[in-house]
Amino acid sequence: MGTPHINAEKGDFSNVVLIAGDPLRTKWIAENYLHDVKQVNSVRGALGYTGLTKNNIKISVMSSGMGQPSIGIYSYELYTHYDVDIIIRIGTCGVYQKQIDLFDVLVATAASTDSNWAAQYKLNGVYSANADFDLAASAVEVYRKNNVPVYAGNVLSADIFYDDDPDTWKSWAKMGVLGVEMESYALYCNAARLGKRALCVLTATDHFVKKGQSATTEQRSYGLARMIEGAIEVAEKYTK
């Protein structure tokens, strides 16, 4: 029996799922990095696949769409209905720090936000959303081993893509935030609330400091190989 947003059956997913926002990226990963692949979801075009890595380890990959409400739905249903233990988001981001170059990898050890997501928990304060430490440490180790430039730290999960104030990012940059994306905070909150584990790794595809540096549409869908290969290597360590 599926959920309102996933038509997979019990057992169709690995206990570790890679989530990408773009369904085309999800399909590309399944076709290029997995074998014996089964498509397990097609609802609303949020394509999901389960298959074996080159080391014959079962993992799943699924698309979540854009924004915290969207990944909030899919991560919640995967955690609660499909016995998923770990979700690793593989996404793209804009960069706030000058030392980071286009296509470098960011490991989001924590996520700040301009969202009201955590209000649902009725906490007497501001919740700090964090990645699972072991997953983050494993990811940094993997990327360094493979000589991939990697930065670990805080990212901003924004609700707004086209900000009316073009300088909003500068306040976050002054606080050491590495860059901006749109999903990690909600994912980390869901994992914490449900007693699960999560990590977000990102490829830098836009630069706020080095104006004019930006990846092409095609590169955003298919040009993230170093990040994806590292995330798969991390995922393989935690599958059951």
C-alpha positions as CSV (number, residue, x, y, z in Angstrom):
1,M,0.0,0.0,0.0
2,G,1.5,3.3,-1.0
3,T,1.2,6.8,0.4
4,P,-0.5,9.9,-1.1
5,H,2.7,10.8,-2.9
6,I,4.6,7.5,-3.3
7,N,3.2,4.4,-5.1
8,A,5.9,2.0,-4.1
9,E,5.3,-1.2,-2.2
10,K,6.8,-2.1,1.2
11,G,10.4,-3.4,0.6
12,D,10.8,-1.4,-2.7
13,F,13.3,1.0,-1.1
14,S,16.7,0.4,0.4
15,N,17.2,1.6,4.0
16,V,19.4,4.3,2.5
17,V,17.9,6.7,-0.1
18,L,19.7,9.4,-2.1
19,I,17.3,12.3,-2.8
20,A,17.8,14.8,-5.6
21,G,15.5,17.7,-6.4
22,D,15.5,17.1,-10.1
23,P,13.8,13.9,-11.5
24,L,16.0,14.0,-14.5
25,R,19.1,13.8,-12.3
26,T,17.5,10.9,-10.4
27,K,16.9,9.1,-13.7
28,W,20.4,9.8,-14.8
29,I,21.9,8.4,-11.6
30,A,19.8,5.2,-11.9
31,E,20.9,4.7,-15.5
32,N,24.6,5.5,-15.0
33,Y,25.4,4.3,-11.5
34,L,23.0,1.4,-10.7
35,H,22.2,-1.9,-12.4
36,D,19.3,-4.3,-12.0
37,V,17.2,-1.1,-11.6
38,K,13.5,-1.1,-10.7
39,Q,11.4,2.1,-10.9
40,V,9.5,2.2,-7.7
41,N,7.8,5.6,-7.9
42,S,6.2,7.8,-10.6
43,V,3.6,9.8,-8.7
44,R,3.7,13.5,-9.7
45,G,6.9,12.8,-11.7
46,A,8.9,12.3,-8.5
47,L,10.8,9.4,-10.0
48,G,12.2,6.8,-7.7
49,Y,14.5,3.9,-8.4
50,T,16.1,1.0,-6.5
51,G,19.1,-0.9,-7.8
52,L,22.5,-2.2,-7.2
53,T,25.8,-0.2,-7.2
54,K,28.9,-1.4,-8.9
55,N,29.7,-3.2,-5.6
56,N,26.3,-4.9,-5.7
57,I,24.9,-3.0,-2.8
58,K,21.3,-2.1,-2.8
59,I,20.5,1.6,-2.6
60,S,17.6,3.8,-3.8
61,V,17.5,7.2,-5.4
62,M,14.4,9.5,-5.6
63,S,13.5,13.0,-6.6
64,S,11.8,15.4,-4.2
65,G,11.1,18.5,-6.2
66,M,12.1,22.0,-4.9
67,G,11.6,23.5,-1.5
68,Q,11.2,22.5,2.1
69,P,7.4,21.6,1.9
70,S,8.2,19.2,-0.9
71,I,11.2,17.4,0.6
72,G,9.3,17.5,3.9
73,I,6.6,15.3,2.4
74,Y,8.8,12.8,0.7
75,S,11.3,12.4,3.5
76,Y,8.4,12.0,6.1
77,E,6.8,9.3,4.0
78,L,10.0,7.5,3.3
79,Y,11.0,7.5,7.0
80,T,7.6,6.5,8.3
81,H,6.1,4.2,5.7
82,Y,9.1,2.5,4.0
83,D,11.5,1.7,6.8
84,V,14.1,4.1,5.5
85,D,16.8,4.9,8.0
86,I,19.0,7.4,6.2
87,I,18.3,10.0,3.5
88,I,21.2,11.7,1.8
89,R,20.2,14.8,-0.2
90,I,22.4,15.4,-3.2
91,G,21.7,18.9,-4.5
92,T,23.1,22.2,-5.8
93,C,23.6,25.5,-4.1
94,G,24.7,29.1,-4.5
95,V,28.0,30.0,-2.8
96,Y,28.5,32.8,-0.2
97,Q,32.2,32.4,0.5
98,K,34.9,33.5,-2.0
99,Q,37.3,30.6,-1.2
100,I,34.7,28.1,-2.7
101,D,34.9,27.5,-6.4
102,L,32.2,26.4,-8.8
103,F,31.6,22.6,-8.7
104,D,33.3,22.3,-5.3
105,V,31.3,20.1,-2.8
106,L,29.7,21.3,0.4
107,V,28.8,19.0,3.3
108,A,26.0,20.7,5.2
109,T,26.8,19.9,8.8
110,A,24.0,22.3,9.9
111,A,21.2,24.2,8.2
112,S,19.9,27.7,9.1
113,T,16.7,28.9,7.6
114,D,14.3,31.8,6.9
115,S,11.4,29.4,7.0
116,N,8.8,28.9,9.8
117,W,9.2,25.2,9.5
118,A,10.1,24.5,13.2
119,A,7.1,26.4,14.5
120,Q,5.1,23.1,14.3
121,Y,7.2,21.7,17.2
122,K,6.2,24.5,19.6
123,L,9.7,24.9,20.9
124,N,10.6,27.8,23.3
125,G,13.5,29.0,21.1
126,V,15.1,28.6,17.8
127,Y,15.9,25.1,16.7
128,S,19.3,24.3,15.2
129,A,19.0,21.7,12.5
130,N,22.0,19.4,12.1
131,A,23.2,16.6,10.0
132,D,24.0,13.2,11.4
133,F,27.6,13.5,12.6
134,D,28.9,10.1,11.4
135,L,27.4,10.6,7.9
136,A,28.9,14.0,7.6
137,A,32.3,12.8,8.8
138,S,32.2,9.9,6.4
139,A,31.3,12.2,3.5
140,V,34.2,14.6,4.2
141,E,36.6,11.6,4.5
142,V,35.4,10.2,1.2
143,Y,35.7,13.4,-0.8
144,R,39.1,14.2,0.6
145,K,40.3,10.7,-0.2
146,N,39.1,11.2,-3.8
147,N,40.8,14.6,-4.0
148,V,37.5,16.4,-4.4
149,P,37.5,20.0,-2.9
150,V,35.1,19.9,0.0
151,Y,33.9,22.3,2.6
152,A,31.9,21.4,5.7
153,G,29.7,23.9,7.6
154,N,26.4,25.7,7.9
155,V,24.2,26.3,4.9
156,L,21.0,28.4,4.5
157,S,17.8,26.7,3.6
158,A,15.8,29.5,2.0
159,D,12.1,29.6,1.1
160,I,12.8,32.4,-1.4
161,F,14.7,31.9,-4.6
162,Y,14.1,35.4,-6.2
163,D,14.7,37.6,-3.1
164,D,13.3,41.1,-3.3
165,D,16.4,42.3,-1.5
166,P,19.5,41.4,-3.6
167,D,21.8,41.9,-0.6
168,T,20.1,39.6,1.9
169,W,22.8,37.0,1.4
170,K,25.5,39.2,2.7
171,S,24.2,39.1,6.3
172,W,24.3,35.3,6.2
173,A,27.8,35.3,4.6
174,K,29.1,37.4,7.5
175,M,27.9,34.7,9.9
176,G,30.1,32.2,8.0
177,V,27.3,30.4,6.2
178,L,28.8,28.6,3.2
179,G,25.9,28.9,0.7
180,V,22.2,28.7,0.1
181,E,19.8,25.9,-1.0
182,M,16.2,25.2,-0.3
183,E,15.7,21.8,1.4
184,S,18.2,20.8,4.1
185,Y,16.5,22.3,7.2
186,A,13.2,20.5,6.7
187,L,15.0,17.2,6.0
188,Y,17.1,17.6,9.1
189,C,14.1,18.5,11.2
190,N,12.1,15.5,10.0
191,A,15.1,13.1,10.7
192,A,15.5,14.5,14.2
193,R,11.8,14.4,15.0
194,L,11.4,10.8,13.8
195,G,14.7,9.4,15.2
196,K,16.2,8.9,11.8
197,R,19.4,10.1,10.1
198,A,20.1,12.6,7.3
199,L,22.8,14.4,5.4
200,C,23.0,17.0,2.7
201,V,25.8,17.3,0.2
202,L,25.8,20.0,-2.4
203,T,27.6,21.0,-5.5
204,A,28.3,24.7,-6.0
205,T,26.6,25.8,-9.1
206,D,26.2,29.6,-8.6
207,H,28.4,32.2,-7.0
208,F,27.2,35.2,-5.1
209,V,30.7,36.6,-4.6
210,K,32.2,35.9,-8.0
211,K,29.5,37.5,-10.0
212,G,28.6,35.8,-13.3
213,Q,29.8,32.3,-12.4
214,S,27.0,29.9,-12.9
215,A,26.5,26.3,-14.1
216,T,24.4,25.6,-17.2
217,T,21.0,23.9,-17.0
218,E,22.6,20.8,-18.4
219,Q,25.4,20.8,-15.9
220,R,22.9,21.1,-13.1
221,S,21.1,17.9,-14.3
222,Y,24.1,15.8,-15.4
223,G,27.4,17.5,-14.3
224,L,27.5,16.6,-10.7
225,A,29.4,13.3,-11.0
226,R,32.0,13.9,-8.2
227,M,29.3,14.7,-5.6
228,I,27.1,11.7,-6.7
229,E,30.0,9.2,-6.7
230,G,31.0,10.3,-3.2
231,A,27.4,10.1,-1.9
232,I,27.0,6.6,-3.3
233,E,30.2,5.6,-1.6
234,V,28.9,6.9,1.7
235,A,25.5,5.3,1.2
236,E,27.2,1.9,0.7
237,K,28.7,2.0,4.2
238,Y,25.2,2.2,5.8
239,T,23.0,-0.1,3.9
240,K,21.6,-3.2,5.6
